[in-house]
Amino acid sequence: QVPLVESGGGWLQAGGSLRLSCAASGRTFRRNTMGWFRQAPGKEREFVAGIRWMTGNTYYSDSVKGRFTISRDDAKNTVYLQMNSLKPEDTAVYYCAARPAEYGISYYQNEYDYWGQGTQVTVSS
């Protein structure tokens, strides 16, 4: 059973907006630190944004700062990534990930224990 399920990806033109969702399935991640990563064709998976659920602290990569917003909904056990002013270079498969609550937000994918299956975002120019 996949513990994290992403949704909300799609195709759109540059300048548009999308909201990705990451829902916990079969497990409660209410207290975990959550991250969004992305992987474009031929590139390494990179950190996009993170949220420490217990404190609400957030952190963003420089490439998305000011355009993307990560948030959480405790009642739905869901983390969101609101993406505005999308650019063609934002095209990638987006993944959410979780690590234990005692740890802070990390840029490194190998420090996250659980992953979703990914959702494709394609931005055309």
C-alpha positions in Angstrom: 0.0 0.0 0.0 1.4 3.4 -1.1 1.3 5.6 2.0 1.3 8.9 0.1 -0.8 9.6 -2.9 -0.3 12.7 -5.0 -2.8 14.3 -7.3 -3.5 17.5 -9.2 -0.9 17.4 -12.0 -1.7 18.2 -15.5 -0.9 20.2 -18.6 -1.1 24.0 -18.8 0.4 27.0 -20.4 3.1 29.2 -18.9 1.7 31.7 -16.4 -1.0 29.4 -15.1 -1.5 27.8 -11.7 -2.0 24.3 -10.3 -2.5 22.9 -6.9 -1.0 19.5 -6.1 -2.3 17.4 -3.2 -0.5 14.7 -1.2 -2.9 12.6 0.9 -1.8 10.0 3.5 -3.2 6.6 2.8 -3.5 4.1 5.6 -1.1 5.9 7.9 -1.2 9.2 9.7 1.5 11.6 8.9 0.1 14.4 10.9 3.3 14.9 12.8 5.8 14.2 10.0 8.0 16.6 8.1 6.8 16.6 4.5 8.6 17.6 1.3 7.8 18.1 -2.3 10.4 17.1 -4.9 10.4 17.1 -8.6 12.3 15.3 -11.4 12.5 16.6 -14.9 13.6 14.3 -17.8 17.3 13.6 -17.7 17.8 15.5 -14.4 18.3 14.6 -10.8 15.4 14.7 -8.4 15.4 18.1 -6.7 13.9 19.6 -3.6 11.1 22.0 -4.1 9.4 22.8 -0.8 9.0 21.4 2.7 6.9 21.9 5.8 7.4 20.8 9.3 4.0 19.7 10.3 4.4 20.2 14.1 5.6 23.8 13.7 4.2 24.9 10.4 7.7 26.1 9.3 8.2 26.1 5.6 11.2 26.2 3.2 11.5 26.6 -0.5 14.1 26.2 -3.2 15.3 29.4 -4.7 13.8 28.4 -8.1 10.2 28.4 -6.7 10.4 30.9 -3.9 7.6 33.5 -4.3 5.7 31.4 -6.7 4.9 28.1 -4.9 3.3 27.7 -1.5 3.3 24.6 0.6 0.5 24.1 3.2 -1.2 21.4 5.2 -4.7 20.4 6.2 -4.7 18.6 9.5 -8.3 17.4 9.2 -7.7 15.9 5.8 -4.1 14.7 6.6 -3.1 16.3 3.3 -0.3 18.5 2.2 -0.7 20.9 -0.7 1.6 22.6 -3.2 0.1 25.7 -4.7 2.0 26.6 -7.9 1.5 30.0 -9.5 3.2 31.7 -12.4 4.3 28.4 -13.8 7.2 28.3 -16.3 8.2 25.6 -18.8 11.2 24.8 -16.6 8.7 23.7 -13.9 7.8 20.7 -16.1 8.6 17.6 -14.1 7.1 14.7 -12.2 6.3 16.0 -8.7 6.7 13.7 -5.7 5.7 14.2 -2.0 7.8 12.6 0.7 7.7 12.2 4.5 10.3 11.9 7.2 9.8 11.5 11.0 8.6 14.6 12.9 11.7 14.9 15.0 13.7 15.9 12.0 13.5 19.2 10.2 13.1 19.9 6.5 15.8 18.4 4.4 16.9 19.1 0.8 18.1 15.5 0.5 15.8 12.9 -0.9 17.5 10.0 0.9 16.5 11.5 4.2 12.8 10.9 3.5 11.4 7.5 4.3 8.1 7.5 2.4 7.3 8.6 -1.1 4.3 8.9 -3.3 4.1 7.7 -6.9 4.4 11.1 -8.4 2.2 13.3 -10.6 3.2 14.8 -13.9 3.1 18.6 -14.4 3.7 19.9 -17.9 4.0 23.6 -18.6 4.1 24.7 -22.3 5.5 28.0 -23.5 
